[in-house]
Amino acid sequence: MNAGNGLLVLMGSGETSPTMVTLHRDLVAHLGGDADAAVILETPYGFQVNRDDISSRAREYFRRSVGLATVVAPDTQAGAPSIGAPGDGDADKVRDLVRRADWVFSGPGSPSYALNRWHTLRLGEILRERVARGYGVTVMASAAACTVGFAALPVYEVYKAGHPPAWLTGLDLLGALGLPVAVIPHYDNAEGGTHDTRFCYLGEPRLSALEQELPDESAILGIDEHTAVIVDLSTSLVRVWGRGFMTIRRQGASTLVPGGTTLPLEQLRDLVAGTEPAVVPLPRRPADADADADGGVGAAHRAATAGAGGAATLQEAVAAAELRFDSAQGARDAGTMAEVAVELESVIAAWSADMEEDQGGEWARTVLHGMIRRLAQAAGRGLREPEHTLGRILVPLLGLRRRLRADGAYDLADEVREAVAAGGVRLHDTPEGSEWRWEEETDPQQTGSRSQA
């Protein structure tokens, strides 16, 4: 990868979900289909005890879904506080690894922790250098995306620890592009339900208060979930990818740029500075030119999301699957019930590599287990039928036929035989009495329960 042909990619969420597979493949294709050095920078989640599991799932996601072999650049402080001082050998290796990488990815975790560590390790300088030189593909998602502006949001402290909202000093990767912005991912988050969790869990009141602290020449750049902003550093074009919007917010007024839009970097600068009209004619390409509903995750997921109404998140896919399963059960369509359960299992597997916590995996598996139990109950009833019902009907009928034969009314006895035969029951007379056998049309050899009379 030569300098001057780079990309800076900011993702609002879903960075290792099925919805982003197509984009990741496009980014690798931008490198000529081969990244000599592809690095996952674990710093934002380096403090978490499950960091190894997160890194492992991320590597598997890129290997399986994207065809990209990656290495993990560790947070060198993790488990060894003395490591990471300037000049430390391990820190030098991480810096060199990131500097030479064709592709660098960083995702979920704590923005404040990442900023502190990147400052200590001088990795912020290297990331800024990559952008300024236009070198390689640099992907910053979720928590990492929070750090790329001149101001950064300490999400953990504000949302989870209740600290007063305040800006941190960010990496300012976008400053070299003339974009004095604070980047807020998860911009359209709706997890709160009854309370406002938009704007990366801030909500409107806290965002409004923080916005007053920004310089007049700056703005907030919001990125919706399952949406990305791609800055081509060689052509100075900005592309919005995915199902949501990029939002430029200045002093409470917002300009929304929909997914599928490409605009010049200069126009984005004008929007940030407030010199562009509030309503901008931004042409949107057809929806299928960007992210399709399933994100290109492969045949299994395409089939699953097709059955789930083209769902773009795991929660949406599960909800659609439940509706389809209920409808099939109401129609007594066992085949579709089984099909929905199998498809939902494929969807859950496709989302299992998602690095972000609490994306609904356990809930989805609980729903799947409930479907299996309901299918088992229906199957249990089906296995008892029609033999169970027929047995209760045939016992008195065969008793009647026996009495008719004993009275010499063979014609009437034959009519009973013919009547039950029309329903798929075959009678066999023996010296000891009569036996019956249920013969299904699809399997004439299947034997049902037998009664003698």
C-alpha positions as a Markdown table, in Angstrom:
| # | Residue | x | y | z |
|---|---|---|---|---|
| 1 | Met | 0.0 | 0.0 | 0.0 |
| 2 | Asn | 1.5 | 3.3 | -1.0 |
| 3 | Ala | 1.2 | 6.6 | 0.7 |
| 4 | Gly | -1.5 | 8.8 | -0.8 |
| 5 | Asn | -4.0 | 6.0 | -1.4 |
| 6 | Gly | -5.4 | 5.7 | 2.1 |
| 7 | Leu | -8.9 | 5.6 | 3.7 |
| 8 | Leu | -10.1 | 6.8 | 7.1 |
| 9 | Val | -13.2 | 4.9 | 8.1 |
| 10 | Leu | -15.4 | 5.8 | 11.1 |
| 11 | Met | -18.1 | 3.3 | 12.1 |
| 12 | Gly | -21.1 | 4.1 | 14.4 |
| 13 | Ser | -21.5 | 0.6 | 15.6 |
| 14 | Gly | -21.8 | -3.1 | 14.4 |
| 15 | Glu | -18.1 | -3.1 | 13.4 |
| 16 | Thr | -17.9 | -6.9 | 13.7 |
| 17 | Ser | -21.5 | -7.7 | 12.9 |
| 18 | Pro | -23.0 | -9.2 | 9.7 |
| 19 | Thr | -24.2 | -5.8 | 8.6 |
| 20 | Met | -20.6 | -4.6 | 8.0 |
| 21 | Val | -19.2 | -7.6 | 6.2 |
| 22 | Thr | -19.7 | -6.0 | 2.7 |
| 23 | Leu | -17.9 | -2.8 | 3.7 |
| 24 | His | -15.0 | -4.7 | 5.3 |
| 25 | Arg | -14.6 | -6.7 | 2.1 |
| 26 | Asp | -14.6 | -3.4 | 0.1 |
| 27 | Leu | -11.9 | -2.0 | 2.3 |
| 28 | Val | -9.7 | -5.0 | 1.8 |
| 29 | Ala | -10.4 | -4.8 | -1.9 |
| 30 | His | -9.1 | -1.2 | -1.8 |
| 31 | Leu | -5.8 | -2.6 | -0.6 |
| 32 | Gly | -5.7 | -4.8 | -3.7 |
| 33 | Gly | -7.3 | -7.7 | -1.9 |
| 34 | Asp | -4.3 | -8.4 | 0.2 |
| 35 | Ala | -3.1 | -6.7 | 3.4 |
| 36 | Asp | 0.5 | -7.5 | 4.2 |
| 37 | Ala | 0.0 | -6.3 | 7.7 |
| 38 | Ala | -3.5 | -6.2 | 9.2 |
| 39 | Val | -3.6 | -5.1 | 12.8 |
| 40 | Ile | -6.4 | -5.1 | 15.5 |
| 41 | Leu | -5.6 | -2.5 | 18.1 |
| 42 | Glu | -7.0 | -3.8 | 21.3 |
| 43 | Thr | -6.4 | -0.7 | 23.4 |
| 44 | Pro | -10.0 | 0.5 | 24.0 |
| 45 | Tyr | -10.9 | -2.8 | 25.7 |
| 46 | Gly | -7.4 | -3.6 | 26.9 |
| 47 | Phe | -8.5 | -3.1 | 30.5 |
| 48 | Gln | -11.3 | -5.7 | 30.3 |
| 49 | Val | -10.6 | -9.2 | 31.8 |
| 50 | Asn | -12.2 | -10.8 | 28.7 |
| 51 | Arg | -9.9 | -8.8 | 26.2 |
| 52 | Asp | -8.4 | -12.1 | 24.9 |
| 53 | Asp | -11.9 | -13.4 | 24.1 |
| 54 | Ile | -12.9 | -10.2 | 22.4 |
| 55 | Ser | -9.7 | -10.2 | 20.3 |
| 56 | Ser | -10.2 | -13.9 | 19.4 |
| 57 | Arg | -13.7 | -13.3 | 18.2 |
| 58 | Ala | -12.6 | -10.3 | 16.2 |
| 59 | Arg | -9.8 | -12.2 | 14.5 |
| 60 | Glu | -12.2 | -15.1 | 13.7 |
| 61 | Tyr | -14.8 | -12.6 | 12.3 |
| 62 | Phe | -12.3 | -11.0 | 9.9 |
| 63 | Arg | -10.9 | -14.4 | 8.9 |
| 64 | Arg | -14.2 | -16.2 | 8.3 |
| 65 | Ser | -16.3 | -13.4 | 7.0 |
| 66 | Val | -13.8 | -11.1 | 5.3 |
| 67 | Gly | -11.0 | -13.4 | 4.4 |
| 68 | Leu | -8.5 | -11.2 | 6.2 |
| 69 | Ala | -5.7 | -12.6 | 8.5 |
| 70 | Thr | -5.0 | -10.3 | 11.4 |
| 71 | Val | -2.7 | -9.9 | 14.3 |
| 72 | Val | -3.5 | -8.2 | 17.6 |
| 73 | Ala | -1.5 | -5.2 | 18.8 |
| 74 | Pro | -1.9 | -5.6 | 22.5 |
| 75 | Asp | -2.4 | -2.9 | 25.1 |
| 76 | Thr | 1.0 | -3.4 | 26.6 |
| 77 | Gln | -0.1 | -2.2 | 30.0 |
| 78 | Ala | -2.6 | -5.0 | 30.4 |
| 79 | Gly | -1.5 | -7.3 | 33.2 |
| 80 | Ala | 1.8 | -5.5 | 33.5 |
| 81 | Pro | 1.6 | -1.8 | 34.6 |
| 82 | Ser | 5.4 | -1.3 | 34.2 |
| 83 | Ile | 5.2 | -2.0 | 30.5 |
| 84 | Gly | 4.3 | 0.8 | 28.2 |
| 85 | Ala | 6.8 | 3.5 | 29.4 |
| 86 | Pro | 8.5 | 5.5 | 26.7 |
| 87 | Gly | 11.2 | 3.4 | 25.1 |
| 88 | Asp | 9.9 | 0.1 | 26.4 |
| 89 | Gly | 10.6 | -2.7 | 24.0 |
| 90 | Asp | 7.0 | -4.0 | 23.8 |
| 91 | Ala | 5.6 | -0.5 | 23.2 |
| 92 | Asp | 8.2 | 0.1 | 20.5 |
| 93 | Lys | 7.0 | -3.1 | 18.8 |
| 94 | Val | 3.4 | -2.0 | 18.9 |
| 95 | Arg | 4.2 | 1.4 | 17.5 |
| 96 | Asp | 6.2 | -0.1 | 14.7 |
| 97 | Leu | 3.5 | -2.6 | 14.0 |
| 98 | Val | 0.8 | 0.1 | 13.7 |
| 99 | Arg | 3.1 | 2.4 | 11.7 |
| 100 | Arg | 3.7 | -0.2 | 9.0 |
| 101 | Ala | 0.3 | -1.8 | 8.9 |
| 102 | Asp | -1.7 | -1.7 | 5.6 |
| 103 | Trp | -4.9 | -2.0 | 7.7 |
| 104 | Val | -5.5 | -0.9 | 11.3 |
| 105 | Phe | -8.8 | -1.6 | 13.1 |
| 106 | Ser | -9.9 | -0.4 | 16.6 |
| 107 | Gly | -13.3 | -0.8 | 18.1 |
| 108 | Pro | -15.3 | -1.0 | 21.3 |
| 109 | Gly | -14.3 | -0.2 | 24.9 |
| 110 | Ser | -13.6 | 3.0 | 26.8 |
| 111 | Pro | -12.7 | 6.2 | 24.8 |
| 112 | Ser | -11.0 | 7.7 | 27.9 |
| 113 | Tyr | -8.9 | 4.6 | 28.6 |
| 114 | Ala | -7.9 | 4.4 | 24.9 |
| 115 | Leu | -6.9 | 8.1 | 24.8 |
| 116 | Asn | -4.8 | 7.8 | 28.0 |
| 117 | Arg | -3.0 | 4.7 | 26.7 |
| 118 | Trp | -2.4 | 6.0 | 23.2 |
| 119 | His | -1.0 | 9.2 | 24.7 |
| 120 | Thr | 1.4 | 7.2 | 26.9 |
| 121 | Leu | 2.4 | 4.9 | 24.0 |
| 122 | Arg | 2.6 | 7.8 | 21.5 |
| 123 | Leu | 0.3 | 5.8 | 19.3 |
| 124 | Gly | -1.9 | 8.9 | 18.7 |
| 125 | Glu | 1.0 | 10.5 | 16.9 |
| 126 | Ile | 1.3 | 7.5 | 14.6 |
| 127 | Leu | -2.4 | 7.4 | 13.9 |
| 128 | Arg | -2.4 | 11.1 | 13.0 |
| 129 | Glu | 0.6 | 10.5 | 10.8 |
| 130 | Arg | -1.2 | 7.7 | 8.9 |
| 131 | Val | -4.1 | 10.1 | 8.2 |
| 132 | Ala | -1.9 | 13.0 | 7.3 |
| 133 | Arg | 0.2 | 10.9 | 4.9 |
| 134 | Gly | -2.9 | 9.1 | 3.4 |
| 135 | Tyr | -1.4 | 5.8 | 4.3 |
| 136 | Gly | -3.3 | 2.5 | 4.5 |
| 137 | Val | -6.8 | 1.9 | 5.7 |
| 138 | Thr | -7.5 | 3.0 | 9.3 |
| 139 | Val | -10.8 | 1.9 | 10.7 |
| 140 | Met | -12.0 | 3.5 | 14.0 |
| 141 | Ala | -15.3 | 2.2 | 15.3 |
| 142 | Ser | -17.6 | 2.7 | 18.3 |
| 143 | Ala | -15.3 | 3.8 | 21.3 |
| 144 | Ala | -12.3 | 4.3 | 19.0 |
| 145 | Ala | -14.4 | 6.5 | 16.7 |
| 146 | Cys | -15.2 | 8.7 | 19.8 |
| 147 | Thr | -11.5 | 9.5 | 20.0 |
| 148 | Val | -10.8 | 10.8 | 16.5 |
| 149 | Gly | -12.1 | 14.3 | 16.9 |
| 150 | Phe | -10.5 | 17.3 | 18.7 |
| 151 | Ala | -12.8 | 16.6 | 21.6 |
| 152 | Ala | -13.9 | 13.2 | 22.8 |
| 153 | Leu | -16.8 | 11.9 | 24.9 |
| 154 | Pro | -15.9 | 9.8 | 28.1 |
| 155 | Val | -18.9 | 7.4 | 27.6 |
| 156 | Tyr | -18.1 | 5.0 | 30.4 |
| 157 | Glu | -17.7 | 7.8 | 33.0 |
| 158 | Val | -20.8 | 9.7 | 32.0 |
| 159 | Tyr | -23.3 | 6.9 | 31.2 |
| 160 | Lys | -22.1 | 4.1 | 33.5 |
| 161 | Ala | -20.5 | 6.0 | 36.4 |
| 162 | Gly | -22.6 | 9.1 | 36.5 |
| 163 | His | -19.8 | 11.6 | 36.1 |
| 164 | Pro | -20.8 | 15.1 | 35.0 |
| 165 | Pro | -20.6 | 15.4 | 31.2 |
| 166 | Ala | -17.3 | 16.9 | 30.0 |
| 167 | Trp | -15.2 | 16.8 | 26.9 |
| 168 | Leu | -11.8 | 15.1 | 26.8 |
| 169 | Thr | -9.0 | 16.1 | 24.4 |
| 170 | Gly | -9.2 | 13.8 | 21.4 |
| 171 | Leu | -6.7 | 12.5 | 19.0 |
| 172 | Asp | -7.9 | 15.1 | 16.4 |
| 173 | Leu | -7.2 | 12.8 | 13.4 |
| 174 | Leu | -9.7 | 14.9 | 11.5 |
| 175 | Gly | -7.9 | 18.1 | 12.2 |
| 176 | Ala | -5.4 | 17.4 | 9.4 |
| 177 | Leu | -8.5 | 17.3 | 7.1 |
| 178 | Gly | -9.8 | 20.7 | 8.2 |
| 179 | Leu | -12.6 | 19.2 | 10.3 |
| 180 | Pro | -12.8 | 20.5 | 13.8 |
| 181 | Val | -15.4 | 18.1 | 15.1 |
| 182 | Ala | -16.3 | 15.9 | 18.1 |
| 183 | Val | -17.3 | 12.5 | 16.7 |
| 184 | Ile | -20.2 | 10.8 | 18.4 |
| 185 | Pro | -21.0 | 7.2 | 17.3 |
| 186 | His | -24.2 | 5.3 | 18.3 |
| 187 | Tyr | -25.9 | 8.5 | 17.3 |
| 188 | Asp | -29.4 | 7.1 | 16.9 |
| 189 | Asn | -29.1 | 4.5 | 19.7 |
| 190 | Ala | -32.6 | 3.5 | 21.0 |
| 191 | Glu | -31.7 | 0.9 | 23.6 |
| 192 | Gly | -33.1 | 3.0 | 26.4 |
| 193 | Gly | -36.7 | 2.4 | 25.4 |
| 194 | Thr | -38.4 | 4.7 | 27.9 |
| 195 | His | -35.3 | 7.0 | 28.4 |
| 196 | Asp | -33.2 | 8.8 | 25.8 |
| 197 | Thr | -30.0 | 7.0 | 24.9 |
| 198 | Arg | -29.4 | 8.8 | 21.6 |
| 199 | Phe | -26.0 | 10.4 | 21.0 |
| 200 | Cys | -23.9 | 7.5 | 22.4 |
| 201 | Tyr | -26.1 | 7.2 | 25.5 |
| 202 | Leu | -26.0 | 10.9 | 26.3 |
| 203 | Gly | -29.5 | 11.9 | 25.5 |
| 204 | Glu | -30.6 | 15.4 | 24.3 |
| 205 | Pro | -30.2 | 17.4 | 27.6 |
| 206 | Arg | -26.6 | 16.3 | 28.2 |
| 207 | Leu | -25.6 | 16.7 | 24.5 |
| 208 | Ser | -27.1 | 20.2 | 24.4 |
| 209 | Ala | -25.1 | 21.2 | 27.5 |
| 210 | Leu | -21.9 | 19.8 | 26.1 |
| 211 | Glu | -22.5 | 21.4 | 22.8 |
| 212 | Gln | -22.3 | 24.9 | 24.4 |
| 213 | Glu | -18.7 | 24.2 | 25.4 |
| 214 | Leu | -17.5 | 23.6 | 21.8 |
| 215 | Pro | -15.8 | 26.5 | 19.9 |
| 216 | Asp | -17.9 | 28.4 | 17.4 |
| 217 | Glu | -16.0 | 27.1 | 14.4 |
| 218 | Ser | -16.5 | 23.4 | 15.4 |
| 219 | Ala | -19.4 | 21.0 | 15.2 |
| 220 | Ile | -20.6 | 17.5 | 16.3 |
| 221 | Leu | -20.3 | 14.8 | 13.7 |
| 222 | Gly | -22.7 | 12.0 | 14.6 |
| 223 | Ile | -22.7 | 8.6 | 13.0 |
| 224 | Asp | -25.7 | 6.3 | 13.3 |
| 225 | Glu | -25.5 | 2.7 | 14.3 |
| 226 | His | -24.6 | 0.2 | 11.5 |
| 227 | Thr | -23.4 | 3.2 | 9.5 |
| 228 | Ala | -19.9 | 4.3 | 8.4 |
| 229 | Val | -18.3 | 7.4 | 7.1 |
| 230 | Ile | -15.5 | 6.7 | 4.7 |
| 231 | Val | -13.0 | 9.5 | 3.9 |
| 232 | Asp | -10.9 | 8.8 | 0.8 |
| 233 | Leu | -7.6 | 10.6 | 1.6 |
| 234 | Ser | -6.5 | 10.6 | -2.0 |
| 235 | Thr | -9.6 | 11.9 | -3.8 |
| 236 | Ser | -10.9 | 14.0 | -0.9 |
| 237 | Leu | -14.4 | 12.4 | -1.2 |
| 238 | Val | -16.5 | 11.5 | 1.8 |
| 239 | Arg | -19.0 | 8.6 | 1.5 |
| 240 | Val | -21.7 | 7.6 | 3.9 |
| 241 | Trp | -22.3 | 3.9 | 4.0 |
| 242 | Gly | -25.1 | 1.9 | 5.6 |
| 243 | Arg | -28.6 | 2.2 | 6.7 |
| 244 | Gly | -28.4 | 5.4 | 8.8 |
| 245 | Phe | -27.1 | 8.9 | 8.6 |
| 246 | Met | -24.1 | 11.1 | 9.2 |
| 247 | Thr | -25.3 | 14.2 | 11.1 |
| 248 | Ile | -23.5 | 17.5 | 11.3 |
| 249 | Arg | -24.9 | 19.4 | 14.3 |
| 250 | Arg | -24.1 | 23.0 | 15.1 |
| 251 | Gln | -25.7 | 24.8 | 18.0 |
| 252 | Gly | -28.6 | 22.5 | 18.1 |
| 253 | Ala | -29.3 | 22.6 | 14.3 |
| 254 | Ser | -28.6 | 19.4 | 12.4 |
| 255 | Thr | -27.9 | 18.5 | 8.8 |
| 256 | Leu | -28.5 | 14.8 | 7.9 |
| 257 | Val | -26.5 | 13.1 | 5.2 |
| 258 | Pro | -28.1 | 9.7 | 4.3 |
| 259 | Gly | -26.3 | 6.5 | 3.6 |
| 260 | Gly | -25.4 | 6.1 | 0.0 |
| 261 | Thr | -24.3 | 9.7 | -0.3 |
| 262 | Thr | -20.9 | 10.8 | -1.6 |
| 263 | Leu | -19.8 | 14.4 | -1.2 |
| 264 | Pro | -16.6 | 16.4 | -1.5 |
| 265 | Leu | -14.5 | 16.8 | 1.6 |
| 266 | Glu | -14.7 | 20.6 | 1.0 |
| 267 | Gln | -18.5 | 20.5 | 1.3 |
| 268 | Leu | -18.3 | 18.6 | 4.6 |
| 269 | Arg | -15.9 | 21.3 | 5.8 |
| 270 | Asp | -18.5 | 24.0 | 4.9 |
| 271 | Leu | -21.2 | 22.1 | 6.8 |
| 272 | Val | -18.9 | 21.9 | 9.9 |
| 273 | Ala | -18.1 | 25.6 | 9.6 |
| 274 | Gly | -21.7 | 26.5 | 9.1 |
| 275 | Thr | -21.1 | 28.2 | 5.7 |
| 276 | Glu | -23.2 | 25.7 | 3.8 |
| 277 | Pro | -27.0 | 26.1 | 3.6 |
| 278 | Ala | -28.8 | 24.1 | 6.2 |
| 279 | Val | -30.6 | 22.1 | 3.5 |
| 280 | Val | -28.1 | 20.6 | 1.1 |
| 281 | Pro | -29.1 | 18.7 | -2.1 |
| 282 | Leu | -27.1 | 15.6 | -1.4 |
| 283 | Pro | -27.9 | 12.9 | -4.0 |
| 284 | Arg | -28.5 | 9.5 | -2.7 |
| 285 | Arg | -27.5 | 6.4 | -4.7 |
| 286 | Pro | -29.9 | 3.5 | -4.9 |
| 287 | Ala | -30.1 | 1.5 | -1.7 |
| 288 | Asp | -28.6 | -1.6 | -3.3 |
| 289 | Ala | -25.5 | 0.4 | -4.2 |
| 290 | Asp | -24.4 | 0.4 | -0.6 |
| 291 | Ala | -25.2 | -1.9 | 2.2 |
| 292 | Asp | -27.9 | -4.5 | 1.4 |
| 293 | Ala | -30.1 | -5.7 | 4.1 |
| 294 | Asp | -27.9 | -8.6 | 5.1 |
| 295 | Gly | -24.5 | -7.0 | 4.7 |
| 296 | Gly | -23.3 | -9.7 | 2.3 |
| 297 | Val | -22.6 | -12.1 | 5.1 |
| 298 | Gly | -23.2 | -15.2 | 3.0 |
| 299 | Ala | -25.8 | -17.6 | 1.9 |
| 300 | Ala | -26.9 | -18.7 | 5.4 |
| 301 | His | -27.4 | -15.2 | 6.7 |
| 302 | Arg | -29.0 | -14.0 | 3.4 |
| 303 | Ala | -31.6 | -16.8 | 3.8 |
| 304 | Ala | -32.1 | -16.0 | 7.4 |
| 305 | Thr | -32.5 | -12.3 | 7.0 |
| 306 | Ala | -34.8 | -12.8 | 4.0 |
| 307 | Gly | -37.0 | -14.8 | 6.3 |
| 308 | Ala | -36.7 | -12.1 | 8.9 |
| 309 | Gly | -37.8 | -9.3 | 6.6 |
| 310 | Gly | -34.3 | -8.1 | 5.7 |
| 311 | Ala | -33.5 | -7.3 | 9.4 |
| 312 | Ala | -30.4 | -5.3 | 9.9 |
| 313 | Thr | -29.8 | -6.1 | 13.6 |
| 314 | Leu | -30.0 | -9.2 | 15.6 |
| 315 | Gln | -32.9 | -7.9 | 17.6 |
| 316 | Glu | -34.8 | -7.1 | 14.5 |
| 317 | Ala | -34.0 | -10.6 | 13.0 |
| 318 | Val | -35.2 | -12.3 | 16.2 |
| 319 | Ala | -38.4 | -10.3 | 16.4 |
| 320 | Ala | -39.2 | -11.1 | 12.7 |
| 321 | Ala | -38.4 | -14.8 | 13.3 |
| 322 | Glu | -40.8 | -14.9 | 16.2 |
| 323 | Leu | -43.6 | -13.5 | 14.1 |
| 324 | Arg | -42.9 | -15.9 | 11.3 |
| 325 | Phe | -42.8 | -18.9 | 13.7 |
| 326 | Asp | -46.0 | -17.9 | 15.4 |
| 327 | Ser | -47.7 | -17.6 | 12.0 |
| 328 | Ala | -46.5 | -21.0 | 10.9 |
| 329 | Gln | -47.6 | -22.6 | 14.1 |
| 330 | Gly | -51.1 | -21.0 | 13.7 |
| 331 | Ala | -51.2 | -22.5 | 10.2 |
| 332 | Arg | -50.0 | -25.9 | 11.5 |
| 333 | Asp | -47.0 | -25.6 | 9.1 |
| 334 | Ala | -44.4 | -27.7 | 10.8 |
| 335 | Gly | -41.9 | -27.4 | 7.9 |
| 336 | Thr | -41.8 | -23.6 | 8.2 |
| 337 | Met | -41.6 | -23.8 | 12.0 |
| 338 | Ala | -38.5 | -25.9 | 11.7 |
| 339 | Glu | -37.1 | -23.8 | 8.9 |
| 340 | Val | -37.4 | -20.6 | 11.0 |
| 341 | Ala | -35.6 | -22.2 | 13.9 |
| 342 | Val | -32.8 | -23.4 | 11.7 |
| 343 | Glu | -32.5 | -19.9 | 10.1 |
| 344 | Leu | -32.5 | -18.2 | 13.5 |
| 345 | Glu | -29.6 | -20.4 | 14.6 |
| 346 | Ser | -27.7 | -19.3 | 11.5 |
| 347 | Val | -28.4 | -15.6 | 12.3 |
| 348 | Ile | -27.2 | -16.0 | 15.9 |
| 349 | Ala | -24.0 | -17.7 | 14.7 |
| 350 | Ala | -23.4 | -14.9 | 12.2 |
| 351 | Trp | -23.7 | -12.3 | 15.0 |
| 352 | Ser | -21.6 | -14.3 | 17.5 |
| 353 | Ala | -18.4 | -12.5 | 16.5 |
| 354 | Asp | -19.7 | -9.1 | 17.3 |
| 355 | Met | -17.2 | -7.4 | 19.7 |
| 356 | Glu | -19.7 | -5.2 | 21.4 |
| 357 | Glu | -21.2 | -6.5 | 24.6 |
| 358 | Asp | -24.9 | -7.1 | 25.3 |
| 359 | Gln | -26.0 | -7.3 | 21.7 |
| 360 | Gly | -28.8 | -9.7 | 22.5 |
| 361 | Gly | -27.1 | -13.0 | 21.9 |
| 362 | Glu | -28.3 | -14.7 | 25.1 |
| 363 | Trp | -31.8 | -13.4 | 24.6 |
| 364 | Ala | -31.8 | -14.6 | 21.0 |
| 365 | Arg | -30.7 | -18.1 | 22.1 |
| 366 | Thr | -33.5 | -18.1 | 24.7 |
| 367 | Val | -36.0 | -17.3 | 22.0 |
| 368 | Leu | -34.6 | -20.1 | 19.8 |
| 369 | His | -34.8 | -22.6 | 22.7 |
| 370 | Gly | -38.4 | -21.6 | 23.2 |
| 371 | Met | -39.1 | -22.3 | 19.5 |
| 372 | Ile | -37.5 | -25.7 | 19.7 |
| 373 | Arg | -39.6 | -26.6 | 22.8 |
| 374 | Arg | -42.8 | -25.5 | 21.1 |
| 375 | Leu | -41.8 | -27.5 | 18.0 |
| 376 | Ala | -41.1 | -30.5 | 20.2 |
| 377 | Gln | -44.5 | -30.2 | 21.8 |
| 378 | Ala | -46.2 | -30.1 | 18.4 |
| 379 | Ala | -44.1 | -33.0 | 17.2 |
| 380 | Gly | -45.0 | -35.0 | 20.3 |
| 381 | Arg | -48.7 | -34.4 | 19.6 |
| 382 | Gly | -48.2 | -35.3 | 16.0 |
| 383 | Leu | -46.4 | -38.5 | 16.8 |
| 384 | Arg | -49.4 | -39.6 | 18.9 |
| 385 | Glu | -51.7 | -38.9 | 16.0 |
| 386 | Pro | -53.6 | -40.3 | 14.2 |
| 387 | Glu | -53.0 | -43.5 | 16.1 |
| 388 | His | -54.0 | -42.1 | 19.4 |
| 389 | Thr | -57.4 | -40.7 | 18.1 |
| 390 | Leu | -57.9 | -43.7 | 15.7 |
| 391 | Gly | -57.4 | -46.1 | 18.5 |
| 392 | Arg | -60.3 | -44.7 | 20.5 |
| 393 | Ile | -62.5 | -44.7 | 17.5 |
| 394 | Leu | -61.6 | -48.1 | 16.0 |
| 395 | Val | -62.0 | -50.1 | 19.2 |
| 396 | Pro | -65.8 | -49.7 | 19.2 |
| 397 | Leu | -66.0 | -49.9 | 15.4 |
| 398 | Leu | -64.1 | -53.2 | 15.4 |
| 399 | Gly | -66.4 | -54.4 | 18.2 |
| 400 | Leu | -69.4 | -53.5 | 16.0 |
| 401 | Arg | -67.9 | -55.3 | 13.0 |
| 402 | Arg | -67.2 | -58.4 | 15.1 |
| 403 | Arg | -70.9 | -58.5 | 16.2 |
| 404 | Leu | -72.1 | -58.0 | 12.6 |
| 405 | Arg | -69.9 | -60.9 | 11.5 |
| 406 | Ala | -71.2 | -63.1 | 14.4 |
| 407 | Asp | -74.8 | -62.3 | 13.3 |
| 408 | Gly | -74.0 | -63.1 | 9.7 |
| 409 | Ala | -74.3 | -59.6 | 8.5 |
| 410 | Tyr | -71.2 | -59.9 | 6.4 |
| 411 | Asp | -72.3 | -57.1 | 3.9 |
| 412 | Leu | -72.5 | -54.6 | 6.7 |
| 413 | Ala | -69.3 | -55.8 | 8.2 |
| 414 | Asp | -67.6 | -55.3 | 4.8 |
| 415 | Glu | -69.0 | -51.7 | 4.7 |
| 416 | Val | -67.3 | -51.0 | 8.0 |
| 417 | Arg | -64.0 | -52.4 | 6.5 |
| 418 | Glu | -64.4 | -50.2 | 3.4 |
| 419 | Ala | -65.2 | -47.1 | 5.5 |
| 420 | Val | -62.1 | -47.3 | 7.7 |
| 421 | Ala | -60.0 | -48.2 | 4.6 |
| 422 | Ala | -61.1 | -44.9 | 3.0 |
| 423 | Gly | -59.5 | -43.2 | 6.0 |
| 424 | Gly | -56.2 | -45.1 | 5.5 |
| 425 | Val | -56.8 | -47.9 | 8.0 |
| 426 | Arg | -56.2 | -51.4 | 6.8 |
| 427 | Leu | -57.9 | -54.4 | 8.6 |
| 428 | His | -56.5 | -57.9 | 8.8 |
| 429 | Asp | -58.8 | -60.7 | 10.1 |
| 430 | Thr | -57.2 | -63.5 | 12.1 |
| 431 | Pro | -58.8 | -66.5 | 13.9 |
| 432 | Glu | -58.2 | -64.5 | 17.1 |
| 433 | Gly | -59.9 | -61.3 | 15.8 |
| 434 | Ser | -59.1 | -58.3 | 13.7 |
| 435 | Glu | -56.0 | -56.1 | 13.6 |
| 436 | Trp | -55.7 | -52.6 | 12.2 |
| 437 | Arg | -52.8 | -50.7 | 10.6 |
| 438 | Trp | -52.5 | -47.0 | 9.8 |
| 439 | Glu | -51.0 | -46.6 | 6.4 |
| 440 | Glu | -49.9 | -42.9 | 5.6 |
| 441 | Glu | -49.8 | -42.0 | 1.9 |
| 442 | Thr | -46.2 | -40.8 | 2.2 |
| 443 | Asp | -45.0 | -44.0 | 4.0 |
| 444 | Pro | -47.2 | -47.0 | 3.3 |
| 445 | Gln | -44.9 | -49.2 | 5.4 |
| 446 | Gln | -45.3 | -47.2 | 8.6 |
| 447 | Thr | -47.2 | -49.3 | 11.2 |
| 448 | Gly | -49.5 | -47.7 | 13.7 |
| 449 | Ser | -50.8 | -49.1 | 16.9 |
| 450 | Arg | -52.9 | -52.2 | 16.7 |
| 451 | Ser | -56.2 | -53.2 | 18.3 |
| 452 | Gln | -57.8 | -56.6 | 18.3 |
| 453 | Ala | -61.4 | -57.3 | 18.4 |
